[in-house]
Amino acid sequence: LKIFCEAFAGRTPDIGRHTLPTIVEAYSERKAGQIAEKIDCDPDQVLGLLAGLAKAIYNGGGGPLAVSDARNMCEASFQAAESSKSLLHALLSESVLCEVPIGVTGPLGGTSMGIRFTYERIWDYFYSLQLLGFESSPTDKLRRLVCDATWRWENPGLLGMLAIRLPHECGVELLEMLPADQYDHVV
């Protein structure tokens, strides 16, 4: 509900059925517009960076991305004259991303920080785009992952997002991707 309210704040949503992917898309576009206006960049740069961050997190195994890596990606996407106008700072201040501790480093035991998407549903959506491009067909890789019980157990939010996106965008139910003997074991 919070994502829906943030997505459509200040305007009346179109009449009709809203799916989670359409709500997340509206949320992302609204946040990208707000950030772009705040730091004087193009909203497409913000959206492209969000997709890039999701891909980097995905390629890194799904955990938080080191702040230094996120900062480098943000700076490559948009060069700000001052740090307060940086894309990373804007994404953090707009609560699209948040910082989380990822470990202890250094001789004095300082904590290193990482970033992740603030809302799990937003993360699940961007993460799902790494496995299922918008309005594309399920790949063999996606089918293999969905058939892997361990992967399903470790990725319940992503599995839920795919259960929403697959029928909406591809006309395929998630269960149709599983061998019949695994129906009873779906998380």
N, C-alpha and C positions, 0 to 999 in steps of 0.2 A: 504494500500500500504506500509505503514511504517513497519507493522508487517511482510509482505511478504519479503521486502528488508532485514530486520534484520534476518529473518528465513534462507534466502538463501545467505547471504553475503559471498563473497569469493568463491562461487561455483555456478555452473549452475544447476538450478532446473531440475528435470526429465521432459522429454517431456510428455505432457498429461494434463489432467484436474486437476486443484488444487481446492479443496473445502476448505472452511474456517477451518473445523476441521483438515485437513491434513496440512494446513499452520500453524495453532496454534500448532499442534504436532511438526512440524519441528522447529518452533520458540522455543518451550519449550525444546526440545532436544538440540538445539544449545546453548541456555542460560545455561542449566544444565551442558553441557560440558565445557563452559567457566568458570562457577563458580567452578566446580569441579577441574579444572586445577589450578585456582587461589588460592584455599584454601586447595588443596590436599585432596579431598574427592571423593566419588563415585558419578557419575552423577545420578544413581538410587536413592541415598539419597536425592538429590535435587528434583527430580521429585516426589518422595514419599512425601516429605515435602510439596511441592506445592499442591498436592492432599489433604494432611492433613490440610493445612491452609484453603483451599477451604471448606472442610467439617466443620471445626470449625466456619468459617464465616457463612456458611449455617445454622448450628445448632444454631448459635447466632442470627438468624433472618435476615442475609444479610448485616448488617452494618459493619463498620470497626472492626477489631479485636484489642483489647488492645495490645500495644507494649509488655507489660510484658508477656502476654499469648503467643504471637508470639515468643518472645525470649525463653521462656521455651520450646516451641515445637521445635525450631531450635536447642537448646542445647541438647534436648533429641535425636534428629536425628543425630547430629554431634557435638562432643566435640572439640572445638578449644583451642589451647594453649594460644592464645591471642585474645582480642576482635576484633582487626582489621582483623582477619582471621575467624571470626564467620560467620555462614551461614546467619544469619539475615543481618549482615553488607554487605555481598556479594550480597544478593538479593536486598537490597536497592541501593547499588552502581551500580549494573547492570540494574537498573530501572525496575526490574520485579515487585517489590513492591514499594509503596511510603507511607510516613507518612502523616496522616491527623489529624487535631484536632478533638477530640471527646467529649470534655467537660471541664468544669472548676472544679478543685479539690483543696483541701487544704485550710488552713486558709488565705493564701496570694493570693488566686485566680489563682494559676498556671494552665496552660492548660494541660490536659492529652492528650496523642497522641494514635492513632491507626494506623493500617496498612491496606492497601487494594491493590489489584492488580492495577498496573499502567494503563494498557489498559483495557477498559471495555470488549472488545472482548475476551481477555485472561481470564478475570474474568468470563464472560458468559460461556466460554467453560468449565473451571474447575468446575464452579457451576453446569452446566448441567450434568456433570459426577456424581454428587450426586443424581440426579433424574433419569438418564438414563445411566447405565453402558455402556462402549464401546461395541458396536455391541450386545446389549441385546434387549429384547423386552420391550415395554412400560409396566410399572407396573400399578396396580389399583390406587396407590397413584398419579402417574403422570397423569393419566387420570382424576382423581378428581380435581387436581390442574388446569389442562388445561381447564376444564369445569367451573371453578370458575372465573367469570368476574372480580372480585376485584383482584385476584391473577394475572390475565393477565395484568390488568392495572398497577399494582405495579412492574411487572417484564417484561417490554417490550424487553430488551436486551436478557434476558434468553429465552423468547418466540421466538424471532428471531433465536437464536441459535438452539433451538429445532426444529424450522421449517426447518432448514438446516440439522441437524443431523438425524431426524426421517426418511425422505425418503432415505437419503444416506446410513444409517446403518441398518434400519429396514424395509425399503420398505413401510412405512406408512406415509401418509401426515398428517400434524398437524390438518387440518380441519376434517379429518376422525375421529378424537378422540372426536369431539364436537357433541352434539345432533344437529339435523338439525335446530331447532328453535334458536340456538345461532350463526349460521353462520354470520348473519348480525351484530352481536355485537362484533366480534373479533377485538381486538385492532390492 
